[in-house]
Amino acid sequence: CPPPAAPPSAEVWPKKEPLDVEMQPPPMELQTPTPLDAMFATPETWISSLPS
């Protein structure tokens, strides 16, 4: 009983809650936090993005 009850619960939870929660933040975070994070994350990241 544990195996069948575990898979469905783990697949439904992470697919409904995590997906909704992770799908909403990306758009807003990608607008500012992402560029800034990428620039500070590694000099090669924003350097490669630069039109140099």
Summary of the structure (lengths in Angstrom):
residues: 52
radius of gyration: 18.1
end to end distance: 59.9
largest distance: 59.9
contacts: 96
relative contact order: 0.07
helix: 83%
strand: 0%
